[in-house]
Amino acid sequence: MITFEIGFLGLKFSLLRILITIPVFVLIGIIMGRYFKRNNFKINEL
């Protein structure tokens, strides 16, 4: 999929987007993990 993005939008844009989005997703995951751990989030199984 990244090859299509590079083809349509260019290498600079694609690399910049990857360098910005990956740390943002990791940060969101850390924040969500701490939030759910703090609030005793549990999944009810059927």
PyMOL Python script that loads the backbone (N, CA, C, O; Angstrom):
from pymol import cmd

cmd.read_pdbstr("""\
ATOM      1  N   MET A   1       0.822  -1.185   0.000  1.00  0.00           N
ATOM      2  CA  MET A   1       0.000   0.000   0.000  1.00  0.00           C
ATOM      3  C   MET A   1       0.874   1.260   0.000  1.00  0.00           C
ATOM      4  O   MET A   1       0.534   2.267  -0.621  1.00  0.00           O
ATOM      5  N   ILE A   2       1.979   1.184   0.692  1.00  0.00           N
ATOM      6  CA  ILE A   2       2.875   2.343   0.738  1.00  0.00           C
ATOM      7  C   ILE A   2       3.459   2.618  -0.643  1.00  0.00           C
ATOM      8  O   ILE A   2       3.712   3.771  -0.992  1.00  0.00           O
ATOM      9  N   THR A   3       3.674   1.565  -1.430  1.00  0.00           N
ATOM     10  CA  THR A   3       4.208   1.794  -2.774  1.00  0.00           C
ATOM     11  C   THR A   3       3.229   2.595  -3.631  1.00  0.00           C
ATOM     12  O   THR A   3       3.648   3.451  -4.410  1.00  0.00           O
ATOM     13  N   PHE A   4       1.924   2.325  -3.494  1.00  0.00           N
ATOM     14  CA  PHE A   4       0.926   3.119  -4.221  1.00  0.00           C
ATOM     15  C   PHE A   4       0.923   4.560  -3.729  1.00  0.00           C
ATOM     16  O   PHE A   4       0.817   5.497  -4.522  1.00  0.00           O
ATOM     17  N   GLU A   5       1.041   4.728  -2.426  1.00  0.00           N
ATOM     18  CA  GLU A   5       1.072   6.085  -1.859  1.00  0.00           C
ATOM     19  C   GLU A   5       2.282   6.860  -2.372  1.00  0.00           C
ATOM     20  O   GLU A   5       2.169   8.035  -2.722  1.00  0.00           O
ATOM     21  N   ILE A   6       3.426   6.209  -2.414  1.00  0.00           N
ATOM     22  CA  ILE A   6       4.627   6.874  -2.929  1.00  0.00           C
ATOM     23  C   ILE A   6       4.431   7.233  -4.401  1.00  0.00           C
ATOM     24  O   ILE A   6       4.846   8.302  -4.850  1.00  0.00           O
ATOM     25  N   GLY A   7       3.795   6.331  -5.144  1.00  0.00           N
ATOM     26  CA  GLY A   7       3.569   6.592  -6.559  1.00  0.00           C
ATOM     27  C   GLY A   7       2.643   7.774  -6.798  1.00  0.00           C
ATOM     28  O   GLY A   7       2.869   8.563  -7.716  1.00  0.00           O
ATOM     29  N   PHE A   8       1.608   7.902  -5.986  1.00  0.00           N
ATOM     30  CA  PHE A   8       0.630   8.967  -6.192  1.00  0.00           C
ATOM     31  C   PHE A   8       1.001  10.273  -5.495  1.00  0.00           C
ATOM     32  O   PHE A   8       0.775  11.351  -6.044  1.00  0.00           O
ATOM     33  N   LEU A   9       1.568  10.186  -4.294  1.00  0.00           N
ATOM     34  CA  LEU A   9       1.800  11.392  -3.494  1.00  0.00           C
ATOM     35  C   LEU A   9       3.265  11.790  -3.360  1.00  0.00           C
ATOM     36  O   LEU A   9       3.572  12.913  -2.961  1.00  0.00           O
ATOM     37  N   GLY A  10       4.154  10.888  -3.687  1.00  0.00           N
ATOM     38  CA  GLY A  10       5.570  11.210  -3.617  1.00  0.00           C
ATOM     39  C   GLY A  10       6.253  10.615  -2.398  1.00  0.00           C
ATOM     40  O   GLY A  10       5.619  10.331  -1.381  1.00  0.00           O
ATOM     41  N   LEU A  11       7.556  10.433  -2.524  1.00  0.00           N
ATOM     42  CA  LEU A  11       8.345   9.808  -1.464  1.00  0.00           C
ATOM     43  C   LEU A  11       8.440  10.684  -0.226  1.00  0.00           C
ATOM     44  O   LEU A  11       8.318  10.183   0.892  1.00  0.00           O
ATOM     45  N   LYS A  12       8.654  11.977  -0.402  1.00  0.00           N
ATOM     46  CA  LYS A  12       8.803  12.871   0.755  1.00  0.00           C
ATOM     47  C   LYS A  12       7.552  12.884   1.614  1.00  0.00           C
ATOM     48  O   LYS A  12       7.631  12.781   2.838  1.00  0.00           O
ATOM     49  N   PHE A  13       6.394  13.010   0.973  1.00  0.00           N
ATOM     50  CA  PHE A  13       5.144  13.037   1.726  1.00  0.00           C
ATOM     51  C   PHE A  13       4.915  11.723   2.466  1.00  0.00           C
ATOM     52  O   PHE A  13       4.532  11.727   3.636  1.00  0.00           O
ATOM     53  N   SER A  14       5.147  10.610   1.794  1.00  0.00           N
ATOM     54  CA  SER A  14       4.913   9.305   2.403  1.00  0.00           C
ATOM     55  C   SER A  14       5.815   9.072   3.609  1.00  0.00           C
ATOM     56  O   SER A  14       5.355   8.579   4.639  1.00  0.00           O
ATOM     57  N   LEU A  15       7.081   9.417   3.492  1.00  0.00           N
ATOM     58  CA  LEU A  15       8.006   9.244   4.617  1.00  0.00           C
ATOM     59  C   LEU A  15       7.633  10.160   5.782  1.00  0.00           C
ATOM     60  O   LEU A  15       7.692   9.753   6.942  1.00  0.00           O
ATOM     61  N   LEU A  16       7.253  11.386   5.472  1.00  0.00           N
ATOM     62  CA  LEU A  16       6.857  12.321   6.516  1.00  0.00           C
ATOM     63  C   LEU A  16       5.610  11.827   7.243  1.00  0.00           C
ATOM     64  O   LEU A  16       5.520  11.916   8.468  1.00  0.00           O
ATOM     65  N   ARG A  17       4.649  11.307   6.481  1.00  0.00           N
ATOM     66  CA  ARG A  17       3.422  10.789   7.090  1.00  0.00           C
ATOM     67  C   ARG A  17       3.728   9.602   7.996  1.00  0.00           C
ATOM     68  O   ARG A  17       3.177   9.507   9.093  1.00  0.00           O
ATOM     69  N   ILE A  18       4.581   8.713   7.562  1.00  0.00           N
ATOM     70  CA  ILE A  18       4.944   7.547   8.377  1.00  0.00           C
ATOM     71  C   ILE A  18       5.674   7.979   9.646  1.00  0.00           C
ATOM     72  O   ILE A  18       5.400   7.458  10.728  1.00  0.00           O
ATOM     73  N   LEU A  19       6.598   8.926   9.520  1.00  0.00           N
ATOM     74  CA  LEU A  19       7.365   9.386  10.681  1.00  0.00           C
ATOM     75  C   LEU A  19       6.483  10.116  11.699  1.00  0.00           C
ATOM     76  O   LEU A  19       6.823  10.169  12.882  1.00  0.00           O
ATOM     77  N   ILE A  20       5.370  10.672  11.258  1.00  0.00           N
ATOM     78  CA  ILE A  20       4.463  11.362  12.178  1.00  0.00           C
ATOM     79  C   ILE A  20       3.439  10.397  12.757  1.00  0.00           C
ATOM     80  O   ILE A  20       3.170  10.439  13.958  1.00  0.00           O
ATOM     81  N   THR A  21       2.860   9.525  11.926  1.00  0.00           N
ATOM     82  CA  THR A  21       1.749   8.691  12.395  1.00  0.00           C
ATOM     83  C   THR A  21       2.184   7.565  13.330  1.00  0.00           C
ATOM     84  O   THR A  21       1.460   7.258  14.277  1.00  0.00           O
ATOM     85  N   ILE A  22       3.324   6.947  13.104  1.00  0.00           N
ATOM     86  CA  ILE A  22       3.721   5.814  13.956  1.00  0.00           C
ATOM     87  C   ILE A  22       3.910   6.246  15.412  1.00  0.00           C
ATOM     88  O   ILE A  22       3.358   5.588  16.294  1.00  0.00           O
ATOM     89  N   PRO A  23       4.657   7.312  15.717  1.00  0.00           N
ATOM     90  CA  PRO A  23       4.753   7.724  17.124  1.00  0.00           C
ATOM     91  C   PRO A  23       3.416   8.157  17.717  1.00  0.00           C
ATOM     92  O   PRO A  23       3.166   7.941  18.903  1.00  0.00           O
ATOM     93  N   VAL A  24       2.555   8.765  16.905  1.00  0.00           N
ATOM     94  CA  VAL A  24       1.239   9.174  17.407  1.00  0.00           C
ATOM     95  C   VAL A  24       0.422   7.945  17.792  1.00  0.00           C
ATOM     96  O   VAL A  24      -0.217   7.941  18.845  1.00  0.00           O
ATOM     97  N   PHE A  25       0.428   6.900  16.960  1.00  0.00           N
ATOM     98  CA  PHE A  25      -0.319   5.681  17.279  1.00  0.00           C
ATOM     99  C   PHE A  25       0.230   5.000  18.523  1.00  0.00           C
ATOM    100  O   PHE A  25      -0.539   4.492  19.339  1.00  0.00           O
ATOM    101  N   VAL A  26       1.553   4.984  18.680  1.00  0.00           N
ATOM    102  CA  VAL A  26       2.153   4.386  19.875  1.00  0.00           C
ATOM    103  C   VAL A  26       1.745   5.176  21.114  1.00  0.00           C
ATOM    104  O   VAL A  26       1.416   4.585  22.143  1.00  0.00           O
ATOM    105  N   LEU A  27       1.763   6.494  21.027  1.00  0.00           N
ATOM    106  CA  LEU A  27       1.369   7.337  22.151  1.00  0.00           C
ATOM    107  C   LEU A  27      -0.102   7.123  22.509  1.00  0.00           C
ATOM    108  O   LEU A  27      -0.442   7.038  23.689  1.00  0.00           O
ATOM    109  N   ILE A  28      -0.968   7.035  21.518  1.00  0.00           N
ATOM    110  CA  ILE A  28      -2.387   6.771  21.775  1.00  0.00           C
ATOM    111  C   ILE A  28      -2.559   5.421  22.465  1.00  0.00           C
ATOM    112  O   ILE A  28      -3.369   5.294  23.383  1.00  0.00           O
ATOM    113  N   GLY A  29      -1.806   4.415  22.034  1.00  0.00           N
ATOM    114  CA  GLY A  29      -1.879   3.097  22.658  1.00  0.00           C
ATOM    115  C   GLY A  29      -1.449   3.129  24.116  1.00  0.00           C
ATOM    116  O   GLY A  29      -2.076   2.490  24.961  1.00  0.00           O
ATOM    117  N   ILE A  30      -0.393   3.863  24.420  1.00  0.00           N
ATOM    118  CA  ILE A  30       0.073   3.981  25.803  1.00  0.00           C
ATOM    119  C   ILE A  30      -0.973   4.690  26.654  1.00  0.00           C
ATOM    120  O   ILE A  30      -1.276   4.248  27.762  1.00  0.00           O
ATOM    121  N   ILE A  31      -1.524   5.784  26.144  1.00  0.00           N
ATOM    122  CA  ILE A  31      -2.548   6.535  26.893  1.00  0.00           C
ATOM    123  C   ILE A  31      -3.775   5.672  27.135  1.00  0.00           C
ATOM    124  O   ILE A  31      -4.304   5.653  28.247  1.00  0.00           O
ATOM    125  N   MET A  32      -4.238   4.956  26.113  1.00  0.00           N
ATOM    126  CA  MET A  32      -5.418   4.094  26.284  1.00  0.00           C
ATOM    127  C   MET A  32      -5.138   2.972  27.276  1.00  0.00           C
ATOM    128  O   MET A  32      -5.999   2.632  28.088  1.00  0.00           O
ATOM    129  N   GLY A  33      -3.942   2.398  27.215  1.00  0.00           N
ATOM    130  CA  GLY A  33      -3.596   1.328  28.143  1.00  0.00           C
ATOM    131  C   GLY A  33      -3.621   1.801  29.584  1.00  0.00           C
ATOM    132  O   GLY A  33      -4.134   1.102  30.458  1.00  0.00           O
ATOM    133  N   ARG A  34      -3.076   2.975  29.840  1.00  0.00           N
ATOM    134  CA  ARG A  34      -3.091   3.511  31.206  1.00  0.00           C
ATOM    135  C   ARG A  34      -4.506   3.869  31.649  1.00  0.00           C
ATOM    136  O   ARG A  34      -4.868   3.655  32.806  1.00  0.00           O
ATOM    137  N   TYR A  35      -5.306   4.413  30.734  1.00  0.00           N
ATOM    138  CA  TYR A  35      -6.683   4.794  31.073  1.00  0.00           C
ATOM    139  C   TYR A  35      -7.508   3.566  31.448  1.00  0.00           C
ATOM    140  O   TYR A  35      -8.195   3.566  32.469  1.00  0.00           O
ATOM    141  N   PHE A  36      -7.441   2.522  30.628  1.00  0.00           N
ATOM    142  CA  PHE A  36      -8.236   1.327  30.896  1.00  0.00           C
ATOM    143  C   PHE A  36      -7.732   0.576  32.117  1.00  0.00           C
ATOM    144  O   PHE A  36      -8.527  -0.019  32.844  1.00  0.00           O
ATOM    145  N   LYS A  37      -6.430   0.593  32.355  1.00  0.00           N
ATOM    146  CA  LYS A  37      -5.888  -0.063  33.541  1.00  0.00           C
ATOM    147  C   LYS A  37      -6.349   0.658  34.803  1.00  0.00           C
ATOM    148  O   LYS A  37      -6.674   0.020  35.804  1.00  0.00           O
ATOM    149  N   ARG A  38      -6.378   1.974  34.754  1.00  0.00           N
ATOM    150  CA  ARG A  38      -6.779   2.772  35.903  1.00  0.00           C
ATOM    151  C   ARG A  38      -8.264   2.593  36.226  1.00  0.00           C
ATOM    152  O   ARG A  38      -8.649   2.623  37.395  1.00  0.00           O
ATOM    153  N   ASN A  39      -9.090   2.411  35.212  1.00  0.00           N
ATOM    154  CA  ASN A  39     -10.534   2.305  35.407  1.00  0.00           C
ATOM    155  C   ASN A  39     -11.021   0.864  35.495  1.00  0.00           C
ATOM    156  O   ASN A  39     -12.218   0.609  35.365  1.00  0.00           O
ATOM    157  N   ASN A  40     -10.113  -0.078  35.714  1.00  0.00           N
ATOM    158  CA  ASN A  40     -10.456  -1.496  35.845  1.00  0.00           C
ATOM    159  C   ASN A  40     -11.344  -1.985  34.713  1.00  0.00           C
ATOM    160  O   ASN A  40     -12.379  -2.606  34.952  1.00  0.00           O
ATOM    161  N   PHE A  41     -10.938  -1.705  33.479  1.00  0.00           N
ATOM    162  CA  PHE A  41     -11.692  -2.104  32.304  1.00  0.00           C
ATOM    163  C   PHE A  41     -11.644  -3.614  32.164  1.00  0.00           C
ATOM    164  O   PHE A  41     -10.566  -4.208  32.167  1.00  0.00           O
ATOM    165  N   LYS A  42     -12.823  -4.244  32.040  1.00  0.00           N
ATOM    166  CA  LYS A  42     -12.900  -5.681  31.878  1.00  0.00           C
ATOM    167  C   LYS A  42     -13.838  -6.004  30.718  1.00  0.00           C
ATOM    168  O   LYS A  42     -14.835  -5.314  30.509  1.00  0.00           O
ATOM    169  N   ILE A  43     -13.517  -7.047  29.972  1.00  0.00           N
ATOM    170  CA  ILE A  43     -14.361  -7.481  28.877  1.00  0.00           C
ATOM    171  C   ILE A  43     -15.229  -8.628  29.387  1.00  0.00           C
ATOM    172  O   ILE A  43     -14.726  -9.630  29.895  1.00  0.00           O
ATOM    173  N   ASN A  44     -16.528  -8.462  29.242  1.00  0.00           N
ATOM    174  CA  ASN A  44     -17.464  -9.508  29.668  1.00  0.00           C
ATOM    175  C   ASN A  44     -17.573 -10.559  28.565  1.00  0.00           C
ATOM    176  O   ASN A  44     -17.964 -10.252  27.439  1.00  0.00           O
ATOM    177  N   GLU A  45     -17.225 -11.792  28.898  1.00  0.00           N
ATOM    178  CA  GLU A  45     -17.310 -12.866  27.925  1.00  0.00           C
ATOM    179  C   GLU A  45     -18.690 -13.478  27.979  1.00  0.00           C
ATOM    180  O   GLU A  45     -19.338 -13.496  29.025  1.00  0.00           O
ATOM    181  N   LEU A  46     -19.135 -13.984  26.830  1.00  0.00           N
ATOM    182  CA  LEU A  46     -20.481 -14.590  26.752  1.00  0.00           C
ATOM    183  C   LEU A  46     -20.508 -15.950  27.373  1.00  0.00           C
ATOM    184  O   LEU A  46     -21.554 -16.598  27.395  1.00  0.00           O
TER     185      LEU A  46
END
""", "prot")
cmd.dss("prot")
cmd.show_as("cartoon", "prot")
cmd.util.cbc("prot")
cmd.orient("prot")
